[in-house]
Amino acid sequence: MKNGQPITQKDFPQIEAAAKSFQLNQAIFDELNYYGEFGEVLGKHPKLWKLKLEQDVSLYDELEAFSRRATLRANISRDNKKLEKMKPGPGKDEFAKKIERYVLERDLIDSKFDFKRRKK
């Protein structure tokens, strides 16, 4: 890899780390450009999706919030059942993150609009 030498198996961890670093830097760059152009968070970078979600919820009126909350409750219930049946691995981890986002959005809506979840 260095000085014109061929790439070997031991070079792959460095290559992988460089690719991940590039992807992270690209995501940050995209966020900054989007913010500069539109004045709001894009929310694609892992550290900024919560901020984007908070901004989105702050824009809901009460009717939108009520409707979105019902959709989120249904999605959380459905997806938790799917998650239980999934085999461990990266796919299951990503799916769990999706549910986590639904739960956070529902909780943000509940706190902003003082909706109370029914207890069973």
Phi and psi in degrees as a GROMACS rama.xvg file:
@    title "Ramachandran Plot"
@    xaxis  label "Phi"
@    yaxis  label "Psi"
@TYPE xy
-91.6069  149.357  LYS-2
53.4984  37.8078  ASN-3
76.6855  10.7007  GLY-4
-80.5629  150.819  GLN-5
-67.1711  155.975  PRO-6
-74.2915  135.126  ILE-7
-116.628  172.655  THR-8
-57.9657  -36.3313  GLN-9
-71.5855  -12.7522  LYS-10
-82.4819  -17.9473  ASP-11
-60.6112  -40.2254  PHE-12
-60.1862  -38.9241  PRO-13
-66.9684  -40.1874  GLN-14
-64.9668  -43.7742  ILE-15
-62.5332  -43.3753  GLU-16
-63.0578  -40.3875  ALA-17
-65.1075  -40.2681  ALA-18
-65.079  -43.1166  ALA-19
-64.367  -40.6388  LYS-20
-62.791  -41.5723  SER-21
-62.5636  -44.3458  PHE-22
-61.7011  -41.8997  GLN-23
-65.201  -44.9064  LEU-24
-63.0174  -37.4911  ASN-25
-65.915  -39.8161  GLN-26
-63.7536  -41.7649  ALA-27
-64.1531  -44.3795  ILE-28
-59.0129  -45.2186  PHE-29
-61.5878  -42.0969  ASP-30
-60.7263  -47.2396  GLU-31
-64.5396  -42.1695  LEU-32
-63.3622  -44.1668  ASN-33
-63.2162  -42.9947  TYR-34
-64.0573  -42.1619  TYR-35
-62.5388  -36.2027  GLY-36
-82.4311  -40.6186  GLU-37
-112.865  -10.0884  PHE-38
72.8586  19.4301  GLY-39
-142.102  163.874  GLU-40
-80.5545  136.351  VAL-41
-75.5355  -42.6322  LEU-42
87.3884  13.9416  GLY-43
-86.7627  -26.5197  LYS-44
-73.1837  138.4  HIS-45
-54.9857  -31.6456  PRO-46
-80.6985  -14.1502  LYS-47
-112.174  -2.45587  LEU-48
-65.3556  -32.4943  TRP-49
-67.3515  -40.451  LYS-50
-62.5206  -42.2177  LEU-51
-62.0831  -42.0749  LYS-52
-63.1512  -42.1578  LEU-53
-62.684  -40.3719  GLU-54
-64.5701  -42.9212  GLN-55
-61.724  -46.3318  ASP-56
-63.8009  -35.4815  VAL-57
-64.6507  -19.6484  SER-58
-89.6268  -11.4965  LEU-59
-69.1293  139.659  TYR-60
-89.172  177.925  ASP-61
-63.956  -38.9746  GLU-62
-66.2712  -44.9734  LEU-63
-60.9312  -42.1749  GLU-64
-64.0142  -43.6721  ALA-65
-62.7944  -44.1815  PHE-66
-66.1541  -45.1311  SER-67
-64.0934  -38.1182  ARG-68
-63.2352  -40.8862  ARG-69
-63.4562  -41.4951  ALA-70
-63.8283  -43.7801  THR-71
-63.0178  -42.4931  LEU-72
-59.4075  -42.9922  ARG-73
-65.571  -43.3718  ALA-74
-64.0679  -41.8986  ASN-75
-62.6492  -45.8192  ILE-76
-62.2583  -49.3509  SER-77
-62.1144  -47.1382  ARG-78
-73.0553  -29.4146  ASP-79
-63.8121  -37.4665  ASN-80
-65.7026  -41.9412  LYS-81
-63.8767  -41.1404  LYS-82
-61.4187  -39.4936  LEU-83
-60.4469  -31.1457  GLU-84
-87.7622  -11.916  LYS-85
-76.8149  149.784  MET-86
-81.1879  148.595  LYS-87
-58.6713  146.298  PRO-88
151.556  -176.381  GLY-89
-62.1609  -34.6366  PRO-90
-63.7086  -41.6661  GLY-91
-67.4465  -39.5475  LYS-92
-62.2727  -43.8721  ASP-93
-64.3799  -40.1842  GLU-94
-64.975  -38.6599  PHE-95
-64.427  -36.2437  ALA-96
-65.0247  -37.2246  LYS-97
-61.4955  -43.8421  LYS-98
-64.7368  -39.2697  ILE-99
-59.1728  -39.3033  GLU-100
-65.9084  -41.7702  ARG-101
-59.48  -45.3645  TYR-102
-63.4619  -44.0928  VAL-103
-62.0135  -44.2189  LEU-104
-62.2935  -43.5249  GLU-105
-60.2123  -43.5667  ARG-106
-66.0969  -38.1563  ASP-107
-63.4124  -41.8034  LEU-108
-64.1127  -45.4799  ILE-109
-58.2565  -42.5831  ASP-110
-74.4427  -35.9273  SER-111
-70.2657  -42.0835  LYS-112
-103.284  4.4571  PHE-113
57.247  37.2333  ASP-114
-77.2004  138.357  PHE-115
-106.837  132.178  LYS-116
-78.6376  139.693  ARG-117
-70.871  140.924  ARG-118
-100.079  135.866  LYS-119
